[in-house]
């Protein structure tokens, strides 16, 4: 239910940690297809299974290359901890 809600709320990455992932020390990711064509409503995200956390960090570095990378001013740091897209 939480995974589906994250897709409805247009969360770009959903990290899934279950029993298999805990056993293998890996994570599974559902990555939202942004800027890619998809056929049906169910094809809006891509499942990436059993990757290491470092691979996720590298994927994020590649996607955010060229974007500014700096801390928010102190009053705005709390706003980025909890984001609601819909009510």
PDB file of N, CA, C and O in Angstrom, chain B, residues numbered from 101:
ATOM      1  N   UNK B 101       0.822  -1.186   0.000  1.00  0.00           N
ATOM      2  CA  UNK B 101       0.000   0.000   0.000  1.00  0.00           C
ATOM      3  C   UNK B 101       0.876   1.263   0.000  1.00  0.00           C
ATOM      4  O   UNK B 101       0.556   2.237  -0.682  1.00  0.00           O
ATOM      5  N   UNK B 102       1.974   1.248   0.761  1.00  0.00           N
ATOM      6  CA  UNK B 102       2.855   2.410   0.828  1.00  0.00           C
ATOM      7  C   UNK B 102       3.583   2.633  -0.492  1.00  0.00           C
ATOM      8  O   UNK B 102       3.821   3.774  -0.890  1.00  0.00           O
ATOM      9  N   UNK B 103       3.936   1.547  -1.169  1.00  0.00           N
ATOM     10  CA  UNK B 103       4.619   1.665  -2.464  1.00  0.00           C
ATOM     11  C   UNK B 103       3.674   2.293  -3.481  1.00  0.00           C
ATOM     12  O   UNK B 103       4.079   3.174  -4.239  1.00  0.00           O
ATOM     13  N   UNK B 104       2.433   1.854  -3.505  1.00  0.00           N
ATOM     14  CA  UNK B 104       1.447   2.412  -4.434  1.00  0.00           C
ATOM     15  C   UNK B 104       1.204   3.894  -4.132  1.00  0.00           C
ATOM     16  O   UNK B 104       1.087   4.706  -5.050  1.00  0.00           O
ATOM     17  N   UNK B 105       1.129   4.246  -2.840  1.00  0.00           N
ATOM     18  CA  UNK B 105       0.917   5.642  -2.473  1.00  0.00           C
ATOM     19  C   UNK B 105       2.087   6.510  -2.932  1.00  0.00           C
ATOM     20  O   UNK B 105       1.886   7.648  -3.358  1.00  0.00           O
ATOM     21  N   UNK B 106       3.292   5.987  -2.849  1.00  0.00           N
ATOM     22  CA  UNK B 106       4.439   6.771  -3.318  1.00  0.00           C
ATOM     23  C   UNK B 106       4.376   6.996  -4.827  1.00  0.00           C
ATOM     24  O   UNK B 106       4.807   8.042  -5.312  1.00  0.00           O
ATOM     25  N   UNK B 107       3.843   6.028  -5.573  1.00  0.00           N
ATOM     26  CA  UNK B 107       3.687   6.211  -7.017  1.00  0.00           C
ATOM     27  C   UNK B 107       2.614   7.247  -7.321  1.00  0.00           C
ATOM     28  O   UNK B 107       2.773   8.053  -8.238  1.00  0.00           O
ATOM     29  N   UNK B 108       1.538   7.233  -6.571  1.00  0.00           N
ATOM     30  CA  UNK B 108       0.466   8.209  -6.782  1.00  0.00           C
ATOM     31  C   UNK B 108       0.954   9.613  -6.454  1.00  0.00           C
ATOM     32  O   UNK B 108       0.583  10.572  -7.132  1.00  0.00           O
ATOM     33  N   UNK B 109       1.785   9.744  -5.417  1.00  0.00           N
ATOM     34  CA  UNK B 109       2.300  11.046  -4.999  1.00  0.00           C
ATOM     35  C   UNK B 109       3.498  11.500  -5.831  1.00  0.00           C
ATOM     36  O   UNK B 109       4.088  12.537  -5.527  1.00  0.00           O
ATOM     37  N   UNK B 110       3.864  10.771  -6.848  1.00  0.00           N
ATOM     38  CA  UNK B 110       4.947  11.104  -7.772  1.00  0.00           C
ATOM     39  C   UNK B 110       6.296  11.214  -7.068  1.00  0.00           C
ATOM     40  O   UNK B 110       7.086  12.108  -7.371  1.00  0.00           O
ATOM     41  N   UNK B 111       6.559  10.309  -6.133  1.00  0.00           N
ATOM     42  CA  UNK B 111       7.863  10.255  -5.477  1.00  0.00           C
ATOM     43  C   UNK B 111       8.846   9.644  -6.482  1.00  0.00           C
ATOM     44  O   UNK B 111       8.572   8.561  -7.000  1.00  0.00           O
ATOM     45  N   UNK B 112       9.986  10.298  -6.781  1.00  0.00           N
ATOM     46  CA  UNK B 112      10.878   9.800  -7.829  1.00  0.00           C
ATOM     47  C   UNK B 112      11.538   8.456  -7.518  1.00  0.00           C
ATOM     48  O   UNK B 112      11.722   7.642  -8.423  1.00  0.00           O
ATOM     49  N   UNK B 113      11.893   8.211  -6.269  1.00  0.00           N
ATOM     50  CA  UNK B 113      12.527   6.946  -5.885  1.00  0.00           C
ATOM     51  C   UNK B 113      11.827   6.390  -4.658  1.00  0.00           C
ATOM     52  O   UNK B 113      11.568   7.117  -3.700  1.00  0.00           O
ATOM     53  N   UNK B 114      11.521   5.101  -4.689  1.00  0.00           N
ATOM     54  CA  UNK B 114      11.000   4.399  -3.522  1.00  0.00           C
ATOM     55  C   UNK B 114      11.979   3.275  -3.229  1.00  0.00           C
ATOM     56  O   UNK B 114      12.207   2.407  -4.071  1.00  0.00           O
ATOM     57  N   UNK B 115      12.552   3.292  -2.048  1.00  0.00           N
ATOM     58  CA  UNK B 115      13.517   2.266  -1.648  1.00  0.00           C
ATOM     59  C   UNK B 115      12.786   1.213  -0.847  1.00  0.00           C
ATOM     60  O   UNK B 115      12.080   1.529   0.112  1.00  0.00           O
ATOM     61  N   UNK B 116      12.954  -0.046  -1.241  1.00  0.00           N
ATOM     62  CA  UNK B 116      12.268  -1.165  -0.606  1.00  0.00           C
ATOM     63  C   UNK B 116      13.311  -2.035   0.095  1.00  0.00           C
ATOM     64  O   UNK B 116      14.276  -2.492  -0.518  1.00  0.00           O
ATOM     65  N   UNK B 117      13.097  -2.249   1.377  1.00  0.00           N
ATOM     66  CA  UNK B 117      13.983  -3.118   2.141  1.00  0.00           C
ATOM     67  C   UNK B 117      13.121  -4.179   2.809  1.00  0.00           C
ATOM     68  O   UNK B 117      12.383  -3.895   3.753  1.00  0.00           O
ATOM     69  N   UNK B 118      13.224  -5.402   2.306  1.00  0.00           N
ATOM     70  CA  UNK B 118      12.465  -6.523   2.845  1.00  0.00           C
ATOM     71  C   UNK B 118      13.403  -7.586   3.391  1.00  0.00           C
ATOM     72  O   UNK B 118      14.589  -7.335   3.608  1.00  0.00           O
ATOM     73  N   UNK B 119      12.857  -8.780   3.612  1.00  0.00           N
ATOM     74  CA  UNK B 119      13.662  -9.870   4.162  1.00  0.00           C
ATOM     75  C   UNK B 119      14.802 -10.268   3.235  1.00  0.00           C
ATOM     76  O   UNK B 119      15.924 -10.484   3.692  1.00  0.00           O
ATOM     77  N   UNK B 120      14.523 -10.369   1.922  1.00  0.00           N
ATOM     78  CA  UNK B 120      15.565 -10.759   0.967  1.00  0.00           C
ATOM     79  C   UNK B 120      16.689  -9.725   0.932  1.00  0.00           C
ATOM     80  O   UNK B 120      17.869 -10.072   0.883  1.00  0.00           O
ATOM     81  N   UNK B 121      16.300  -8.452   0.959  1.00  0.00           N
ATOM     82  CA  UNK B 121      17.306  -7.389   0.913  1.00  0.00           C
ATOM     83  C   UNK B 121      18.152  -7.379   2.190  1.00  0.00           C
ATOM     84  O   UNK B 121      19.363  -7.167   2.136  1.00  0.00           O
ATOM     85  N   UNK B 122      17.515  -7.607   3.325  1.00  0.00           N
ATOM     86  CA  UNK B 122      18.264  -7.659   4.591  1.00  0.00           C
ATOM     87  C   UNK B 122      19.247  -8.828   4.586  1.00  0.00           C
ATOM     88  O   UNK B 122      20.364  -8.713   5.091  1.00  0.00           O
ATOM     89  N   UNK B 123      18.828  -9.941   4.018  1.00  0.00           N
ATOM     90  CA  UNK B 123      19.682 -11.133   3.963  1.00  0.00           C
ATOM     91  C   UNK B 123      20.896 -10.908   3.075  1.00  0.00           C
ATOM     92  O   UNK B 123      21.998 -11.354   3.395  1.00  0.00           O
ATOM     93  N   UNK B 124      20.692 -10.205   1.944  1.00  0.00           N
ATOM     94  CA  UNK B 124      21.767  -9.992   0.969  1.00  0.00           C
ATOM     95  C   UNK B 124      22.508  -8.668   1.148  1.00  0.00           C
ATOM     96  O   UNK B 124      23.457  -8.392   0.414  1.00  0.00           O
ATOM     97  N   UNK B 125      22.090  -7.843   2.113  1.00  0.00           N
ATOM     98  CA  UNK B 125      22.651  -6.502   2.307  1.00  0.00           C
ATOM     99  C   UNK B 125      22.547  -5.660   1.037  1.00  0.00           C
ATOM    100  O   UNK B 125      23.507  -5.003   0.634  1.00  0.00           O
ATOM    101  N   UNK B 126      21.382  -5.689   0.420  1.00  0.00           N
ATOM    102  CA  UNK B 126      21.117  -4.898  -0.781  1.00  0.00           C
ATOM    103  C   UNK B 126      19.818  -4.134  -0.580  1.00  0.00           C
ATOM    104  O   UNK B 126      19.175  -4.248   0.463  1.00  0.00           O
ATOM    105  N   UNK B 127      19.433  -3.345  -1.600  1.00  0.00           N
ATOM    106  CA  UNK B 127      18.142  -2.662  -1.589  1.00  0.00           C
ATOM    107  C   UNK B 127      17.480  -2.864  -2.942  1.00  0.00           C
ATOM    108  O   UNK B 127      18.146  -3.163  -3.934  1.00  0.00           O
ATOM    109  N   UNK B 128      16.175  -2.697  -2.972  1.00  0.00           N
ATOM    110  CA  UNK B 128      15.426  -2.687  -4.227  1.00  0.00           C
ATOM    111  C   UNK B 128      14.812  -1.309  -4.372  1.00  0.00           C
ATOM    112  O   UNK B 128      14.425  -0.680  -3.387  1.00  0.00           O
ATOM    113  N   UNK B 129      14.726  -0.845  -5.609  1.00  0.00           N
ATOM    114  CA  UNK B 129      14.264   0.516  -5.875  1.00  0.00           C
ATOM    115  C   UNK B 129      13.162   0.482  -6.925  1.00  0.00           C
ATOM    116  O   UNK B 129      13.220  -0.303  -7.871  1.00  0.00           O
ATOM    117  N   UNK B 130      12.169   1.330  -6.755  1.00  0.00           N
ATOM    118  CA  UNK B 130      11.207   1.618  -7.811  1.00  0.00           C
ATOM    119  C   UNK B 130      11.478   3.045  -8.241  1.00  0.00           C
ATOM    120  O   UNK B 130      11.255   3.983  -7.476  1.00  0.00           O
ATOM    121  N   UNK B 131      11.955   3.209  -9.454  1.00  0.00           N
ATOM    122  CA  UNK B 131      12.337   4.518  -9.978  1.00  0.00           C
ATOM    123  C   UNK B 131      11.252   5.007 -10.921  1.00  0.00           C
ATOM    124  O   UNK B 131      10.881   4.314 -11.868  1.00  0.00           O
ATOM    125  N   UNK B 132      10.752   6.189 -10.660  1.00  0.00           N
ATOM    126  CA  UNK B 132       9.705   6.788 -11.484  1.00  0.00           C
ATOM    127  C   UNK B 132      10.272   7.118 -12.857  1.00  0.00           C
ATOM    128  O   UNK B 132      11.365   7.673 -12.964  1.00  0.00           O
ATOM    129  N   UNK B 133       9.537   6.779 -13.898  1.00  0.00           N
ATOM    130  CA  UNK B 133       9.985   7.082 -15.264  1.00  0.00           C
ATOM    131  C   UNK B 133       9.639   8.526 -15.588  1.00  0.00           C
ATOM    132  O   UNK B 133       8.494   8.853 -15.900  1.00  0.00           O
ATOM    133  N   UNK B 134      10.641   9.377 -15.510  1.00  0.00           N
ATOM    134  CA  UNK B 134      10.457  10.799 -15.786  1.00  0.00           C
ATOM    135  C   UNK B 134      11.131  11.098 -17.116  1.00  0.00           C
ATOM    136  O   UNK B 134      12.328  10.861 -17.279  1.00  0.00           O
ATOM    137  N   UNK B 135      10.373  11.611 -18.053  1.00  0.00           N
ATOM    138  CA  UNK B 135      10.921  11.925 -19.363  1.00  0.00           C
ATOM    139  C   UNK B 135      11.032  10.718 -20.278  1.00  0.00           C
ATOM    140  O   UNK B 135      11.561  10.834 -21.384  1.00  0.00           O
ATOM    141  N   UNK B 136      10.544   9.560 -19.842  1.00  0.00           N
ATOM    142  CA  UNK B 136      10.561   8.349 -20.657  1.00  0.00           C
ATOM    143  C   UNK B 136       9.128   7.992 -21.035  1.00  0.00           C
ATOM    144  O   UNK B 136       8.190   8.290 -20.296  1.00  0.00           O
ATOM    145  N   UNK B 137       8.970   7.361 -22.170  1.00  0.00           N
ATOM    146  CA  UNK B 137       7.639   6.913 -22.569  1.00  0.00           C
ATOM    147  C   UNK B 137       7.289   5.616 -21.855  1.00  0.00           C
ATOM    148  O   UNK B 137       8.151   4.765 -21.634  1.00  0.00           O
ATOM    149  N   UNK B 138       6.028   5.474 -21.499  1.00  0.00           N
ATOM    150  CA  UNK B 138       5.538   4.244 -20.902  1.00  0.00           C
ATOM    151  C   UNK B 138       4.159   3.956 -21.454  1.00  0.00           C
ATOM    152  O   UNK B 138       3.426   4.871 -21.827  1.00  0.00           O
ATOM    153  N   UNK B 139       3.803   2.669 -21.505  1.00  0.00           N
ATOM    154  CA  UNK B 139       2.572   2.257 -22.145  1.00  0.00           C
ATOM    155  C   UNK B 139       1.330   2.449 -21.310  1.00  0.00           C
ATOM    156  O   UNK B 139       0.435   3.197 -21.702  1.00  0.00           O
ATOM    157  N   UNK B 140       1.254   1.797 -20.176  1.00  0.00           N
ATOM    158  CA  UNK B 140       0.044   1.860 -19.365  1.00  0.00           C
ATOM    159  C   UNK B 140       0.323   2.597 -18.065  1.00  0.00           C
ATOM    160  O   UNK B 140       1.457   2.982 -17.782  1.00  0.00           O
ATOM    161  N   UNK B 141      -0.740   2.789 -17.276  1.00  0.00           N
ATOM    162  CA  UNK B 141      -0.582   3.443 -15.981  1.00  0.00           C
ATOM    163  C   UNK B 141       0.308   2.626 -15.060  1.00  0.00           C
ATOM    164  O   UNK B 141       0.994   3.185 -14.204  1.00  0.00           O
ATOM    165  N   UNK B 142       0.303   1.308 -15.226  1.00  0.00           N
ATOM    166  CA  UNK B 142       1.112   0.449 -14.368  1.00  0.00           C
ATOM    167  C   UNK B 142       2.584   0.488 -14.752  1.00  0.00           C
ATOM    168  O   UNK B 142       3.428   0.008 -13.995  1.00  0.00           O
ATOM    169  N   UNK B 143       2.906   1.046 -15.906  1.00  0.00           N
ATOM    170  CA  UNK B 143       4.293   1.103 -16.354  1.00  0.00           C
ATOM    171  C   UNK B 143       4.966   2.425 -16.053  1.00  0.00           C
ATOM    172  O   UNK B 143       5.929   2.794 -16.724  1.00  0.00           O
ATOM    173  N   UNK B 144       4.473   3.151 -15.047  1.00  0.00           N
ATOM    174  CA  UNK B 144       5.033   4.466 -14.757  1.00  0.00           C
ATOM    175  C   UNK B 144       6.333   4.413 -13.976  1.00  0.00           C
ATOM    176  O   UNK B 144       7.001   5.435 -13.822  1.00  0.00           O
ATOM    177  N   UNK B 145       6.709   3.225 -13.474  1.00  0.00           N
ATOM    178  CA  UNK B 145       7.966   3.124 -12.737  1.00  0.00           C
ATOM    179  C   UNK B 145       8.733   1.878 -13.164  1.00  0.00           C
ATOM    180  O   UNK B 145       8.168   0.936 -13.719  1.00  0.00           O
ATOM    181  N   UNK B 146      10.033   1.901 -12.890  1.00  0.00           N
ATOM    182  CA  UNK B 146      10.912   0.797 -13.260  1.00  0.00           C
ATOM    183  C   UNK B 146      11.452   0.167 -11.983  1.00  0.00           C
ATOM    184  O   UNK B 146      11.922   0.875 -11.093  1.00  0.00           O
ATOM    185  N   UNK B 147      11.387  -1.148 -11.888  1.00  0.00           N
ATOM    186  CA  UNK B 147      11.866  -1.876 -10.721  1.00  0.00           C
ATOM    187  C   UNK B 147      13.338  -2.227 -10.909  1.00  0.00           C
ATOM    188  O   UNK B 147      13.719  -2.802 -11.928  1.00  0.00           O
ATOM    189  N   UNK B 148      14.165  -1.879  -9.921  1.00  0.00           N
ATOM    190  CA  UNK B 148      15.586  -2.221  -9.928  1.00  0.00           C
ATOM    191  C   UNK B 148      15.829  -3.045  -8.674  1.00  0.00           C
ATOM    192  O   UNK B 148      15.699  -2.536  -7.560  1.00  0.00           O
ATOM    193  N   UNK B 149      16.178  -4.311  -8.846  1.00  0.00           N
ATOM    194  CA  UNK B 149      16.318  -5.227  -7.716  1.00  0.00           C
ATOM    195  C   UNK B 149      17.767  -5.459  -7.332  1.00  0.00           C
ATOM    196  O   UNK B 149      18.667  -5.437  -8.172  1.00  0.00           O
ATOM    197  N   UNK B 150      17.965  -5.680  -6.050  1.00  0.00           N
ATOM    198  CA  UNK B 150      19.237  -6.138  -5.473  1.00  0.00           C
ATOM    199  C   UNK B 150      20.452  -5.335  -5.929  1.00  0.00           C
ATOM    200  O   UNK B 150      21.358  -5.870  -6.569  1.00  0.00           O
ATOM    201  N   UNK B 151      20.459  -4.054  -5.595  1.00  0.00           N
ATOM    202  CA  UNK B 151      21.651  -3.249  -5.870  1.00  0.00           C
ATOM    203  C   UNK B 151      22.237  -2.781  -4.542  1.00  0.00           C
ATOM    204  O   UNK B 151      21.538  -2.707  -3.532  1.00  0.00           O
ATOM    205  N   UNK B 152      23.504  -2.473  -4.560  1.00  0.00           N
ATOM    206  CA  UNK B 152      24.182  -1.968  -3.370  1.00  0.00           C
ATOM    207  C   UNK B 152      23.841  -0.489  -3.185  1.00  0.00           C
ATOM    208  O   UNK B 152      23.482   0.198  -4.142  1.00  0.00           O
ATOM    209  N   UNK B 153      23.954  -0.017  -1.972  1.00  0.00           N
ATOM    210  CA  UNK B 153      23.652   1.367  -1.661  1.00  0.00           C
ATOM    211  C   UNK B 153      24.572   2.317  -2.428  1.00  0.00           C
ATOM    212  O   UNK B 153      24.137   3.388  -2.852  1.00  0.00           O
ATOM    213  N   UNK B 154      25.828   1.940  -2.610  1.00  0.00           N
ATOM    214  CA  UNK B 154      26.766   2.772  -3.372  1.00  0.00           C
ATOM    215  C   UNK B 154      26.321   2.946  -4.814  1.00  0.00           C
ATOM    216  O   UNK B 154      26.530   4.008  -5.401  1.00  0.00           O
ATOM    217  N   UNK B 155      25.704   1.908  -5.402  1.00  0.00           N
ATOM    218  CA  UNK B 155      25.199   2.017  -6.776  1.00  0.00           C
ATOM    219  C   UNK B 155      24.073   3.038  -6.852  1.00  0.00           C
ATOM    220  O   UNK B 155      23.972   3.781  -7.828  1.00  0.00           O
ATOM    221  N   UNK B 156      23.223   3.080  -5.826  1.00  0.00           N
ATOM    222  CA  UNK B 156      22.160   4.083  -5.780  1.00  0.00           C
ATOM    223  C   UNK B 156      22.758   5.481  -5.698  1.00  0.00           C
ATOM    224  O   UNK B 156      22.318   6.386  -6.406  1.00  0.00           O
ATOM    225  N   UNK B 157      23.767   5.667  -4.832  1.00  0.00           N
ATOM    226  CA  UNK B 157      24.402   6.976  -4.715  1.00  0.00           C
ATOM    227  C   UNK B 157      25.018   7.408  -6.041  1.00  0.00           C
ATOM    228  O   UNK B 157      24.926   8.577  -6.417  1.00  0.00           O
ATOM    229  N   UNK B 158      25.638   6.482  -6.742  1.00  0.00           N
ATOM    230  CA  UNK B 158      26.238   6.809  -8.044  1.00  0.00           C
ATOM    231  C   UNK B 158      25.158   7.183  -9.059  1.00  0.00           C
ATOM    232  O   UNK B 158      25.344   8.112  -9.845  1.00  0.00           O
ATOM    233  N   UNK B 159      24.036   6.472  -9.048  1.00  0.00           N
ATOM    234  CA  UNK B 159      22.918   6.768  -9.941  1.00  0.00           C
ATOM    235  C   UNK B 159      22.380   8.176  -9.657  1.00  0.00           C
ATOM    236  O   UNK B 159      22.078   8.924 -10.587  1.00  0.00           O
ATOM    237  N   UNK B 160      22.263   8.532  -8.389  1.00  0.00           N
ATOM    238  CA  UNK B 160      21.788   9.860  -8.024  1.00  0.00           C
ATOM    239  C   UNK B 160      22.788  10.944  -8.416  1.00  0.00           C
ATOM    240  O   UNK B 160      22.391  12.021  -8.860  1.00  0.00           O
ATOM    241  N   UNK B 161      24.079  10.668  -8.256  1.00  0.00           N
ATOM    242  CA  UNK B 161      25.106  11.641  -8.669  1.00  0.00           C
ATOM    243  C   UNK B 161      25.028  11.909 -10.169  1.00  0.00           C
ATOM    244  O   UNK B 161      25.140  13.055 -10.603  1.00  0.00           O
ATOM    245  N   UNK B 162      24.837  10.860 -10.957  1.00  0.00           N
ATOM    246  CA  UNK B 162      24.745  11.020 -12.412  1.00  0.00           C
ATOM    247  C   UNK B 162      23.518  11.828 -12.812  1.00  0.00           C
ATOM    248  O   UNK B 162      23.594  12.673 -13.704  1.00  0.00           O
ATOM    249  N   UNK B 163      22.390  11.575 -12.158  1.00  0.00           N
ATOM    250  CA  UNK B 163      21.149  12.274 -12.510  1.00  0.00           C
ATOM    251  C   UNK B 163      21.155  13.726 -12.064  1.00  0.00           C
ATOM    252  O   UNK B 163      20.480  14.557 -12.672  1.00  0.00           O
ATOM    253  N   UNK B 164      21.902  14.051 -11.014  1.00  0.00           N
ATOM    254  CA  UNK B 164      21.913  15.426 -10.518  1.00  0.00           C
ATOM    255  C   UNK B 164      23.166  16.193 -10.938  1.00  0.00           C
ATOM    256  O   UNK B 164      23.423  17.292 -10.446  1.00  0.00           O
ATOM    257  N   UNK B 165      23.939  15.609 -11.844  1.00  0.00           N
ATOM    258  CA  UNK B 165      25.150  16.289 -12.338  1.00  0.00           C
ATOM    259  C   UNK B 165      24.735  17.601 -13.024  1.00  0.00           C
ATOM    260  O   UNK B 165      23.827  17.615 -13.855  1.00  0.00           O
ATOM    261  N   UNK B 166      25.402  18.679 -12.671  1.00  0.00           N
ATOM    262  CA  UNK B 166      25.080  19.970 -13.264  1.00  0.00           C
ATOM    263  C   UNK B 166      24.098  20.785 -12.437  1.00  0.00           C
ATOM    264  O   UNK B 166      23.921  21.973 -12.703  1.00  0.00           O
ATOM    265  N   UNK B 167      23.455  20.183 -11.442  1.00  0.00           N
ATOM    266  CA  UNK B 167      22.559  20.911 -10.566  1.00  0.00           C
ATOM    267  C   UNK B 167      23.369  21.490  -9.408  1.00  0.00           C
ATOM    268  O   UNK B 167      24.392  20.923  -9.023  1.00  0.00           O
ATOM    269  N   UNK B 168      22.917  22.619  -8.848  1.00  0.00           N
ATOM    270  CA  UNK B 168      23.647  23.175  -7.707  1.00  0.00           C
ATOM    271  C   UNK B 168      23.583  22.243  -6.501  1.00  0.00           C
ATOM    272  O   UNK B 168      22.575  21.573  -6.275  1.00  0.00           O
ATOM    273  N   UNK B 169      24.658  22.207  -5.739  1.00  0.00           N
ATOM    274  CA  UNK B 169      24.738  21.321  -4.586  1.00  0.00           C
ATOM    275  C   UNK B 169      25.202  22.140  -3.383  1.00  0.00           C
ATOM    276  O   UNK B 169      26.401  22.301  -3.154  1.00  0.00           O
ATOM    277  N   UNK B 170      24.247  22.648  -2.626  1.00  0.00           N
ATOM    278  CA  UNK B 170      24.576  23.419  -1.446  1.00  0.00           C
ATOM    279  C   UNK B 170      23.481  23.237  -0.408  1.00  0.00           C
ATOM    280  O   UNK B 170      22.365  22.840  -0.742  1.00  0.00           O
ATOM    281  N   UNK B 171      23.791  23.523   0.837  1.00  0.00           N
ATOM    282  CA  UNK B 171      22.818  23.394   1.916  1.00  0.00           C
ATOM    283  C   UNK B 171      21.819  24.542   1.880  1.00  0.00           C
ATOM    284  O   UNK B 171      22.148  25.659   1.480  1.00  0.00           O
ATOM    285  N   UNK B 172      20.599  24.249   2.303  1.00  0.00           N
ATOM    286  CA  UNK B 172      19.586  25.288   2.432  1.00  0.00           C
ATOM    287  C   UNK B 172      19.889  26.143   3.657  1.00  0.00           C
ATOM    288  O   UNK B 172      20.522  25.669   4.600  1.00  0.00           O
ATOM    289  N   UNK B 173      19.446  27.391   3.654  1.00  0.00           N
ATOM    290  CA  UNK B 173      19.599  28.194   4.872  1.00  0.00           C
ATOM    291  C   UNK B 173      18.856  27.526   6.032  1.00  0.00           C
ATOM    292  O   UNK B 173      17.889  26.799   5.808  1.00  0.00           O
ATOM    293  N   UNK B 174      19.292  27.762   7.237  1.00  0.00           N
ATOM    294  CA  UNK B 174      18.749  27.062   8.406  1.00  0.00           C
ATOM    295  C   UNK B 174      17.224  27.068   8.502  1.00  0.00           C
ATOM    296  O   UNK B 174      16.655  26.014   8.787  1.00  0.00           O
ATOM    297  N   UNK B 175      16.518  28.195   8.281  1.00  0.00           N
ATOM    298  CA  UNK B 175      15.048  28.131   8.421  1.00  0.00           C
ATOM    299  C   UNK B 175      14.387  27.182   7.423  1.00  0.00           C
ATOM    300  O   UNK B 175      13.308  26.663   7.706  1.00  0.00           O
ATOM    301  N   UNK B 176      15.005  26.941   6.260  1.00  0.00           N
ATOM    302  CA  UNK B 176      14.385  26.117   5.231  1.00  0.00           C
ATOM    303  C   UNK B 176      14.773  24.650   5.310  1.00  0.00           C
ATOM    304  O   UNK B 176      14.186  23.834   4.600  1.00  0.00           O
ATOM    305  N   UNK B 177      15.728  24.287   6.138  1.00  0.00           N
ATOM    306  CA  UNK B 177      16.158  22.890   6.227  1.00  0.00           C
ATOM    307  C   UNK B 177      15.039  21.984   6.709  1.00  0.00           C
ATOM    308  O   UNK B 177      14.938  20.843   6.258  1.00  0.00           O
ATOM    309  N   UNK B 178      14.198  22.464   7.613  1.00  0.00           N
ATOM    310  CA  UNK B 178      13.105  21.636   8.128  1.00  0.00           C
ATOM    311  C   UNK B 178      12.055  21.378   7.056  1.00  0.00           C
ATOM    312  O   UNK B 178      11.400  20.336   7.091  1.00  0.00           O
ATOM    313  N   UNK B 179      11.871  22.295   6.101  1.00  0.00           N
ATOM    314  CA  UNK B 179      10.871  22.101   5.063  1.00  0.00           C
ATOM    315  C   UNK B 179      11.199  20.910   4.177  1.00  0.00           C
ATOM    316  O   UNK B 179      10.290  20.255   3.667  1.00  0.00           O
ATOM    317  N   UNK B 180      12.469  20.619   3.987  1.00  0.00           N
ATOM    318  CA  UNK B 180      12.840  19.539   3.086  1.00  0.00           C
ATOM    319  C   UNK B 180      12.785  18.176   3.751  1.00  0.00           C
ATOM    320  O   UNK B 180      13.006  17.169   3.078  1.00  0.00           O
ATOM    321  N   UNK B 181      12.495  18.101   5.063  1.00  0.00           N
ATOM    322  CA  UNK B 181      12.465  16.795   5.735  1.00  0.00           C
ATOM    323  C   UNK B 181      11.156  16.065   5.499  1.00  0.00           C
ATOM    324  O   UNK B 181      11.145  14.834   5.492  1.00  0.00           O
ATOM    325  N   UNK B 182      10.073  16.760   5.311  1.00  0.00           N
ATOM    326  CA  UNK B 182       8.773  16.111   5.106  1.00  0.00           C
ATOM    327  C   UNK B 182       8.044  16.845   3.989  1.00  0.00           C
ATOM    328  O   UNK B 182       7.659  18.003   4.151  1.00  0.00           O
ATOM    329  N   UNK B 183       7.855  16.181   2.870  1.00  0.00           N
ATOM    330  CA  UNK B 183       7.225  16.807   1.711  1.00  0.00           C
ATOM    331  C   UNK B 183       5.879  16.137   1.458  1.00  0.00           C
ATOM    332  O   UNK B 183       5.791  14.911   1.390  1.00  0.00           O
ATOM    333  N   UNK B 184       4.849  16.936   1.323  1.00  0.00           N
ATOM    334  CA  UNK B 184       3.515  16.440   0.945  1.00  0.00           C
ATOM    335  C   UNK B 184       3.168  17.011  -0.410  1.00  0.00           C
ATOM    336  O   UNK B 184       3.137  18.230  -0.581  1.00  0.00           O
ATOM    337  N   UNK B 185       2.904  16.146  -1.378  1.00  0.00           N
ATOM    338  CA  UNK B 185       2.534  16.599  -2.707  1.00  0.00           C
ATOM    339  C   UNK B 185       1.037  16.774  -2.845  1.00  0.00           C
ATOM    340  O   UNK B 185       0.577  17.659  -3.567  1.00  0.00           O
ATOM    341  N   UNK B 186       0.274  15.942  -2.162  1.00  0.00           N
ATOM    342  CA  UNK B 186      -1.179  16.002  -2.219  1.00  0.00           C
ATOM    343  C   UNK B 186      -1.740  15.848  -0.819  1.00  0.00           C
ATOM    344  O   UNK B 186      -1.093  15.299   0.072  1.00  0.00           O
ATOM    345  N   UNK B 187      -2.945  16.339  -0.646  1.00  0.00           N
ATOM    346  CA  UNK B 187      -3.602  16.167   0.651  1.00  0.00           C
ATOM    347  C   UNK B 187      -4.719  15.183   0.560  1.00  0.00           C
ATOM    348  O   UNK B 187      -5.386  14.912   1.558  1.00  0.00           O
TER     349      UNK B 187
END
